[in-house]
Amino acid sequence: MSQHAADEQHLHRALELARQGIGLASPNPHVGALIADPHGNVVGSGFHTWDGVKHAEILALEQAGDKARGGTLYINLEPHCYSSRTPPCTEALIAAGIHRVVASMADPNPQVSGRGFEQLRAAGIHVEVGRLEEQARRLNEAFARYIRHATPLVTLKAAMTLDGKIAPPPAEVLTKAVGMPAGGWVTSDIARAHVQELRHEHDALLVGVGTILADNPLLTDRSGKPRRRPLLRVILDSRLRLPIDSRLVQEAATRRQNDVLVFCASADENKKAELEQLGIRIEVSKVQAFEANGRPDFPALLRRLGELEITSVMIEGGATVNWAALASDVVDKIFLYYAPKILAGTGSIPFAAGAGFRHMSQAAYVKQVHLHRFGEDFAVEGYLKDPYGE
């Protein structure tokens, strides 16, 4: 095998290791590391988790021991070079006698951002950067947004028919006792299973209270995969209409994981106290959460979530919340599922209800589009903003 092919293979493995930290590393980045000895044999590997504290390259060095000397480190993200919860990884790599570092990308953290590579090169270590960079950037796009702007990456997710409807007319509703959306499911079991994978990748899920009133959902991560902290369920509820007997409230009261956060502009004190006794966190602030007209103040909400170390939030709201998010220009990316169905009619609920963009030149433009198939359904994934941009 050529050196180029071996490098690619080892970097792919480092990325696979990094993905094992999804749900476990936030608010830190997902990092996987692999060490090959001078003969190309893999002698150490590791991936980072927040609770595990040690960084991926340290875990790989510990596993490799003396066999790391003269070897190559393969890593998806630039090695850490300053003292934080742990000492600089660059110092450990230099002390271990690593000869070569092959990395996919520089660290978007302004405290690192090339300095790690500079330290390694100054110590005589050969550094190569840029291979499999696109995959590496996608893996840590939420960290990039959070570490540079102190706000989470925002993904707008929805499921709809081919003609852009998320639900039939409101009169056509099914029982809310089972948590099924009003009018029934839009997409297939396969697509809905993938939604759980997306939820697992995020720190928080955000909906308006209208979704709770209409569908009575749980909004939980049912992927079955481990996560360091529970999925934070964020409810926008300007007048605190969240029902005490809703499935979400009753489930939260049973689990007591402090994972439901309600933002409201005004609240009946008795109801607020009752919800808080059931384990629901409530923040009342016209300045922080809502504008004077009652619409969500998304920039302020995201700043607050950033203070809570939320690096990524997925909006699964209804038509009103979807438009409010788009109009506020806070959406970084979209993940829109489509079923091969057509509802038609003016009474069906559109993906985004509101004033809309008045001119084609103002329309939200989706870039870097990726298409996904889920049986007969498909999804469009793309970006409205560059997570690594200013």
Number of C-alpha atoms within 10 A of each C-alpha: 6 6 9 8 10 12 20 15 12 22 25 21 19 28 25 16 23 27 20 18 23 23 23 22 23 25 21 21 26 30 30 29 31 29 30 25 20 16 9 14 12 19 19 22 25 25 27 28 25 17 10 12 12 17 25 25 28 23 19 24 26 15 17 21 12 14 20 25 20 17 24 27 30 29 32 34 27 25 32 24 23 16 9 8 9 13 14 17 22 23 17 15 23 17 11 19 17 25 21 22 23 23 26 25 23 21 23 23 17 11 14 17 17 18 19 22 25 15 16 22 15 10 16 12 20 15 16 14 17 14 17 16 16 11 14 25 21 11 20 23 20 30 28 27 24 23 21 17 16 20 27 34 27 26 27 22 20 25 25 24 21 16 16 22 26 26 25 20 16 12 10 11 16 15 14 17 11 12 19 16 20 23 18 15 15 24 22 15 13 13 22 16 13 13 20 17 15 16 21 22 24 24 26 27 23 22 21 24 24 19 19 25 15 19 23 24 18 17 22 18 23 12 15 9 12 14 18 15 13 17 23 22 23 24 23 26 26 24 15 21 16 22 16 13 10 19 20 22 19 18 16 19 18 11 11 13 15 16 18 23 18 23 24 23 22 17 18 10 9 9 15 18 14 12 21 14 11 18 22 23 16 20 16 19 15 17 12 20 25 23 16 10 6 15 17 25 18 21 16 16 18 23 17 17 21 20 13 13 18 25 28 25 27 27 21 20 25 23 21 17 26 23 19 20 21 19 16 12 14 19 22 20 23 22 22 20 27 26 22 13 15 12 18 14 11 10 13 17 21 20 22 21 14 13 9 13 13 8 7 8 8 9 11 15 11 15 14 10 12 11 12 14 13 18 12 12 21 17 21 16 19 19 19 18 19 14 23 17 10 8
